[in-house]
Amino acid sequence: MIGNDYCKIDVNFELTSDRLRSLVLFYGPLIGNDALALYEYLAINGSSAGFGKLNDLLNSLNISIDAYEKRCEKLNEYRLLRTLNKNDHYVFVLNAPHTLKEFIKDDILVRDFILKTSGARYQQIVSTIYEDNVYHDYQDISKQLDLGELNNWDAEDETYLNSRKKQLYDFNTRFNINSFLKDISVTMLPSRFRTEENMREVALLADLYNISYENMRTYVARATNSSTDLFDLKGLRDLCLSSQAPYSKVNEDEYDIPSITFLMSLQDGKDVTRYDRQIIYNLAHDYNLNVPVINVLLKHTLDNCDNRLYEKYLYGVAADLHRNDIRTAEQAKQFLKNDRNKKQSTADRLPQYDASRNTILSKDEEEEILKLMGKK
């Protein structure tokens, strides 16, 4: 490792009081105080939002890179830390320490502990651990749950239960929210924030504004306030709205791409203004249009409004697309084509004005009318 390498911390567990006690009493003598302090710091600090310079982590710990490596190696040996590397990008994955009961069932760790401390010290700690069979000579007269209460359980209930277990989301979006969440620890995004509404918004914003997994991790972390029960959706939207999307030229008939990328391509790489970014968001949320339909509408509006996104025209057509349940790019193109043909056909059928029935006025009558109109 060198200081300019990149690293991130991944913590995917809660350090309960029982595990913390085991960490201090059992693991402490095995790994030493320095490694123990490093582990506690990383566990308490939690997962990082993304990759950062290793030097920044070393500065916060006030240790050298050699000291950091030695402490990591000690944590590796006792399976408290996994060190992963890819192209000088390091991921430090913290594993949960054994509980007290789990530790005493690990023959290797127990023997190592006794050798490094003493059998007396081991027995002293074990004597403080609550044993399940401490009341083995008592009769258990606890009232049991009546399982007959579950007789009303039906197939619909089972389906709901299974869907909750899987914790998978079925959104019609390019952004794979399930893959995204696999790399997000519960420390960074607690389960109570992973509602369908919140996750649908994350996926849609990524589709509209071409947000990468890595950038979205950062935005989600900034929108999460673990001290409250609120997920800052407005803050997340503002971050995505202001995000700078990479530019790439695409074909004008390629509609299933992020709307920001599509619009940038239509205007030859010019950055999309915040005003136009807000229009894209409104089309998705106020008119419930999906991304391919939005892209068709953007091109159609620019073609028919002198290269302007004229809101009055754009939102009027968006309302028609929503009202007629237009869901695909092909449906949208056909709908707009039919609508244009109808307007042209109506114009062709407008009645011709017949001047043959006009009243013929005499010269005196004409002069009288002109006088009344102030023309004479």
C-alpha positions as CSV (number, residue, x, y, z in Angstrom):
1,M,0.0,0.0,0.0
2,I,1.0,3.6,-0.6
3,G,-0.6,6.8,0.7
4,N,-2.0,7.8,-2.7
5,D,-3.9,4.5,-3.1
6,Y,-7.7,4.6,-2.7
7,C,-9.6,2.8,0.0
8,K,-13.1,2.4,1.5
9,I,-14.5,0.9,4.6
10,D,-17.4,-1.6,4.6
11,V,-19.2,-2.4,7.9
12,N,-22.3,-4.5,7.5
13,F,-23.2,-5.4,11.1
14,E,-24.1,-3.8,14.4
15,L,-21.5,-4.0,17.2
16,T,-23.8,-5.2,20.0
17,S,-22.8,-5.0,23.7
18,D,-22.2,-8.7,23.8
19,R,-19.8,-8.6,20.8
20,L,-18.1,-5.5,22.1
21,R,-17.5,-7.3,25.4
22,S,-16.1,-10.3,23.6
23,L,-13.9,-8.1,21.5
24,V,-12.3,-6.4,24.5
25,L,-12.1,-9.5,26.9
26,F,-11.2,-12.2,24.4
27,Y,-9.8,-10.6,21.2
28,G,-8.0,-7.8,22.9
29,P,-5.2,-9.9,24.4
30,L,-4.8,-11.8,21.1
31,I,-4.6,-8.8,18.7
32,G,-3.1,-6.2,21.0
33,N,-4.3,-2.7,21.9
34,D,-3.2,-1.0,18.7
35,A,-5.2,-3.4,16.5
36,L,-8.1,-3.3,18.9
37,A,-8.2,0.5,18.7
38,L,-8.1,0.4,14.9
39,Y,-11.0,-2.1,14.8
40,E,-13.1,0.0,17.2
41,Y,-12.4,3.2,15.2
42,L,-13.4,1.6,11.9
43,A,-16.5,-0.1,13.4
44,I,-17.8,3.1,15.1
45,N,-17.0,5.3,12.1
46,G,-19.0,3.0,9.9
47,S,-19.0,2.4,6.1
48,S,-17.5,5.1,3.9
49,A,-19.6,6.7,1.2
50,G,-17.1,5.9,-1.5
51,F,-13.4,5.6,-2.2
52,G,-11.0,8.1,-0.7
53,K,-7.3,8.5,-0.4
54,L,-5.6,6.2,2.0
55,N,-3.6,9.1,3.3
56,D,-6.8,10.8,4.5
57,L,-7.6,7.7,6.7
58,L,-4.0,7.6,8.0
59,N,-4.2,11.2,8.9
60,S,-7.4,10.7,10.9
61,L,-5.8,7.8,12.8
62,N,-2.5,9.7,13.2
63,I,-0.4,6.7,12.3
64,S,2.0,5.7,9.6
65,I,1.2,3.4,6.7
66,D,3.5,0.7,8.1
67,A,1.7,0.8,11.5
68,Y,-1.6,0.6,9.7
69,E,-0.6,-2.4,7.6
70,K,0.7,-4.3,10.7
71,R,-2.6,-3.6,12.6
72,C,-4.6,-4.7,9.5
73,E,-2.6,-7.9,9.3
74,K,-3.3,-8.7,12.9
75,L,-7.0,-8.2,12.3
76,N,-6.8,-10.4,9.2
77,E,-5.3,-13.2,11.2
78,Y,-8.2,-13.3,13.6
79,R,-10.8,-12.9,10.9
80,L,-11.9,-9.5,12.1
81,L,-11.0,-7.8,8.8
82,R,-10.9,-8.8,5.2
83,T,-8.5,-6.8,2.9
84,L,-9.5,-6.7,-0.7
85,N,-7.5,-5.0,-3.6
86,K,-8.3,-4.2,-7.2
87,N,-6.1,-1.9,-9.2
88,D,-4.8,-0.2,-6.1
89,H,-8.3,0.4,-4.7
90,Y,-8.5,-1.3,-1.3
91,V,-11.7,-2.3,0.4
92,F,-11.5,-3.0,4.2
93,V,-14.4,-5.2,5.1
94,L,-15.0,-5.5,8.9
95,N,-16.3,-8.9,10.2
96,A,-18.3,-9.1,13.4
97,P,-16.4,-10.6,16.3
98,H,-17.7,-13.7,17.9
99,T,-20.0,-13.3,20.8
100,L,-18.8,-14.6,24.2
101,K,-20.6,-18.0,23.7
102,E,-19.4,-18.3,20.1
103,F,-15.8,-17.6,21.1
104,I,-15.7,-20.4,23.7
105,K,-16.9,-22.9,21.1
106,D,-14.0,-22.0,18.8
107,D,-11.3,-24.5,19.8
108,I,-8.5,-22.7,18.0
109,L,-9.3,-19.3,19.5
110,V,-9.7,-20.7,23.0
111,R,-6.4,-22.5,22.9
112,D,-4.7,-19.4,21.5
113,F,-6.2,-17.3,24.2
114,I,-5.1,-19.6,27.1
115,L,-1.6,-19.7,25.7
116,K,-1.4,-15.9,25.4
117,T,-3.0,-15.3,28.8
118,S,-3.7,-18.2,31.2
119,G,-6.2,-20.9,31.9
120,A,-7.2,-19.0,35.1
121,R,-8.0,-15.9,33.1
122,Y,-10.1,-17.9,30.7
123,Q,-12.0,-19.6,33.5
124,Q,-12.6,-16.2,35.1
125,I,-14.3,-14.8,32.0
126,V,-16.2,-18.0,31.3
127,S,-17.6,-18.0,34.8
128,T,-19.3,-14.6,34.0
129,I,-21.1,-16.0,30.9
130,Y,-24.8,-16.9,31.5
131,E,-25.3,-20.5,30.7
132,D,-28.6,-21.7,29.2
133,N,-28.7,-24.8,31.5
134,V,-28.2,-22.9,34.7
135,Y,-31.8,-23.8,35.8
136,H,-31.6,-27.4,34.5
137,D,-33.4,-28.7,37.7
138,Y,-36.4,-26.4,37.3
139,Q,-39.6,-27.3,35.5
140,D,-40.5,-25.0,32.6
141,I,-44.2,-24.0,33.0
142,S,-44.1,-21.1,30.6
143,K,-47.3,-20.7,28.6
144,Q,-46.8,-21.6,24.9
145,L,-48.3,-19.8,21.9
146,D,-51.4,-21.5,20.5
147,L,-50.5,-22.4,16.9
148,G,-54.1,-22.7,16.1
149,E,-54.1,-18.9,15.7
150,L,-52.2,-19.4,12.4
151,N,-55.0,-21.4,10.8
152,N,-56.2,-18.3,9.0
153,W,-52.8,-18.0,7.2
154,D,-53.5,-18.1,3.4
155,A,-51.5,-18.0,0.2
156,E,-51.6,-14.3,-0.1
157,D,-50.0,-13.9,3.3
158,E,-47.3,-16.4,2.3
159,T,-46.6,-14.4,-0.9
160,Y,-46.2,-11.2,1.1
161,L,-43.9,-12.9,3.5
162,N,-41.7,-14.3,0.8
163,S,-41.5,-11.0,-1.0
164,R,-40.4,-9.3,2.2
165,K,-37.7,-12.0,2.7
166,K,-36.3,-11.5,-0.7
167,Q,-36.2,-7.7,-0.4
168,L,-36.2,-7.4,-4.2
169,Y,-37.7,-4.6,-6.1
170,D,-39.3,-5.0,-9.5
171,F,-39.0,-1.6,-11.2
172,N,-39.1,-1.0,-14.9
173,T,-35.9,1.0,-14.8
174,R,-32.4,0.8,-16.4
175,F,-30.8,1.3,-13.0
176,N,-30.7,-2.0,-11.2
177,I,-31.7,-1.1,-7.7
178,N,-31.2,-4.6,-6.4
179,S,-27.6,-4.8,-7.5
180,F,-27.0,-1.3,-6.2
181,L,-28.4,-2.3,-2.7
182,K,-26.1,-5.4,-2.5
183,D,-23.1,-3.0,-2.2
184,I,-24.8,-0.7,0.4
185,S,-24.4,-1.7,4.0
186,V,-27.2,-1.3,6.5
187,T,-25.0,1.2,8.3
188,M,-24.9,3.5,5.3
189,L,-28.6,2.9,4.4
190,P,-30.7,1.4,7.3
191,S,-33.5,-1.0,6.4
192,R,-36.2,1.5,7.5
193,F,-35.2,3.8,4.7
194,R,-35.3,1.1,2.0
195,T,-39.0,1.6,1.3
196,E,-40.4,1.0,-2.2
197,E,-41.1,4.7,-2.6
198,N,-37.6,5.7,-1.7
199,M,-35.9,3.0,-3.8
200,R,-38.2,3.7,-6.8
201,E,-37.1,7.4,-6.6
202,V,-33.4,6.4,-6.5
203,A,-33.7,4.3,-9.6
204,L,-35.7,6.9,-11.5
205,L,-33.4,9.7,-10.7
206,A,-30.5,7.6,-11.9
207,D,-32.3,6.9,-15.2
208,L,-33.2,10.5,-15.8
209,Y,-29.8,12.0,-15.0
210,N,-27.4,9.2,-15.8
211,I,-26.1,8.8,-12.2
212,S,-23.5,6.0,-11.8
213,Y,-23.6,3.5,-8.9
214,E,-20.6,5.2,-7.2
215,N,-22.1,8.7,-7.4
216,M,-25.5,7.4,-6.2
217,R,-23.8,5.8,-3.2
218,T,-22.4,9.2,-2.3
219,Y,-25.8,10.9,-2.8
220,V,-27.7,8.3,-0.8
221,A,-25.3,8.6,2.0
222,R,-25.7,12.3,2.1
223,A,-29.5,11.9,2.1
224,T,-29.5,9.5,5.0
225,N,-29.9,10.8,8.5
226,S,-29.7,7.8,10.8
227,S,-30.6,9.9,13.8
228,T,-34.1,10.4,12.4
229,D,-36.7,8.3,10.6
230,L,-36.5,10.5,7.5
231,F,-34.8,9.9,4.2
232,D,-34.2,13.3,2.6
233,L,-35.7,12.7,-0.8
234,K,-35.7,16.4,-1.7
235,G,-32.0,16.6,-0.9
236,L,-31.4,13.6,-3.0
237,R,-33.3,15.1,-5.9
238,D,-31.3,18.3,-5.7
239,L,-28.0,16.4,-5.7
240,C,-29.1,14.4,-8.8
241,L,-30.5,17.5,-10.5
242,S,-27.1,19.3,-10.2
243,S,-25.0,16.2,-11.1
244,Q,-22.7,16.6,-14.1
245,A,-23.4,13.8,-16.5
246,P,-20.8,12.5,-18.9
247,Y,-21.5,13.3,-22.6
248,S,-21.6,10.8,-25.4
249,K,-23.2,11.2,-28.9
250,V,-26.1,8.8,-29.5
251,N,-28.4,8.1,-32.4
252,E,-31.6,10.2,-32.4
253,D,-33.7,7.0,-32.7
254,E,-32.0,5.5,-29.5
255,Y,-34.6,6.4,-26.9
256,D,-33.9,3.9,-24.1
257,I,-31.1,5.9,-22.6
258,P,-30.9,8.5,-19.7
259,S,-32.9,11.6,-20.6
260,I,-30.0,13.9,-19.7
261,T,-27.7,12.0,-22.1
262,F,-30.4,12.1,-24.9
263,L,-31.0,15.8,-24.6
264,M,-27.3,16.6,-24.5
265,S,-26.8,14.7,-27.7
266,L,-29.7,16.5,-29.4
267,Q,-28.0,19.8,-28.6
268,D,-24.5,18.7,-29.7
269,G,-23.0,18.2,-26.3
270,K,-24.1,21.4,-24.7
271,D,-24.7,21.0,-21.0
272,V,-28.4,20.8,-20.0
273,T,-29.5,23.8,-18.0
274,R,-31.1,23.4,-14.6
275,Y,-34.4,24.7,-16.1
276,D,-34.4,21.9,-18.6
277,R,-33.4,19.3,-16.0
278,Q,-36.4,20.4,-13.9
279,I,-38.6,19.9,-17.0
280,I,-37.3,16.3,-17.4
281,Y,-38.1,15.6,-13.7
282,N,-41.6,17.1,-14.1
283,L,-42.4,14.9,-17.1
284,A,-41.5,11.8,-15.0
285,H,-43.3,12.8,-11.8
286,D,-46.2,15.1,-12.7
287,Y,-47.1,13.2,-15.9
288,N,-45.9,9.7,-15.0
289,L,-44.0,9.2,-18.3
290,N,-41.2,6.7,-18.5
291,V,-37.7,7.6,-19.9
292,P,-38.1,6.4,-23.5
293,V,-41.4,8.3,-23.9
294,I,-39.9,11.4,-22.3
295,N,-37.1,11.3,-24.9
296,V,-39.5,11.0,-27.8
297,L,-41.4,14.0,-26.4
298,L,-38.2,16.1,-26.0
299,K,-37.2,15.5,-29.6
300,H,-40.7,16.1,-30.9
301,T,-41.0,19.4,-29.0
302,L,-37.6,20.7,-30.2
303,D,-38.6,19.7,-33.8
304,N,-41.9,21.5,-33.7
305,C,-41.1,24.5,-31.5
306,D,-38.1,26.1,-33.2
307,N,-35.6,24.1,-31.1
308,R,-37.2,25.3,-27.8
309,L,-38.7,23.3,-24.9
310,Y,-41.8,25.4,-24.9
311,E,-43.5,24.4,-21.6
312,K,-47.1,25.1,-22.6
313,Y,-46.8,22.9,-25.7
314,L,-44.6,20.3,-24.1
315,Y,-46.9,19.7,-21.0
316,G,-50.0,19.7,-23.1
317,V,-48.7,16.9,-25.2
318,A,-47.3,15.1,-22.1
319,A,-50.9,15.2,-20.6
320,D,-52.2,13.6,-23.8
321,L,-49.5,10.8,-23.7
322,H,-50.3,10.1,-20.0
323,R,-54.1,10.2,-20.7
324,N,-53.7,7.6,-23.4
325,D,-51.4,5.4,-21.4
326,I,-48.4,5.6,-23.8
327,R,-45.6,3.5,-22.4
328,T,-43.1,2.8,-25.1
329,A,-41.1,4.9,-27.6
330,E,-42.8,3.3,-30.6
331,Q,-46.3,4.0,-29.1
332,A,-45.3,7.6,-28.5
333,K,-44.0,8.2,-32.0
334,Q,-47.1,6.6,-33.6
335,F,-49.4,8.6,-31.3
336,L,-47.7,11.9,-32.2
337,K,-47.7,11.0,-35.9
338,N,-51.4,10.2,-35.8
339,D,-52.1,13.4,-33.9
340,R,-50.3,15.5,-36.5
341,N,-52.1,13.8,-39.4
342,K,-55.5,14.5,-37.7
343,K,-54.7,18.2,-37.4
344,Q,-53.6,18.4,-41.0
345,S,-56.8,16.6,-42.1
346,T,-58.9,18.9,-40.1
347,A,-57.3,21.9,-41.7
348,D,-57.9,20.5,-45.2
349,R,-61.6,20.1,-44.4
350,L,-62.2,23.7,-43.2
351,P,-65.1,25.3,-45.2
352,Q,-64.3,27.9,-47.9
353,Y,-65.7,31.3,-47.4
354,D,-68.5,32.1,-50.0
355,A,-68.5,35.8,-50.8
356,S,-71.4,35.5,-53.3
357,R,-73.9,36.3,-50.6
358,N,-72.3,39.5,-49.5
359,T,-74.6,42.5,-49.5
360,I,-73.8,45.0,-52.3
361,L,-73.7,48.5,-51.0
362,S,-74.3,51.7,-53.1
363,K,-71.7,54.4,-53.1
364,D,-73.7,56.6,-50.8
365,E,-74.1,53.7,-48.3
366,E,-70.4,53.1,-48.4
367,E,-69.6,56.8,-47.7
368,E,-72.1,56.8,-44.8
369,I,-70.4,53.8,-43.2
370,L,-67.0,55.3,-43.7
371,K,-68.2,58.5,-41.9
372,L,-69.4,56.4,-39.0
373,M,-66.1,54.6,-38.8
374,G,-64.3,58.0,-38.8
375,K,-62.5,57.2,-42.1
376,K,-63.9,60.4,-43.7
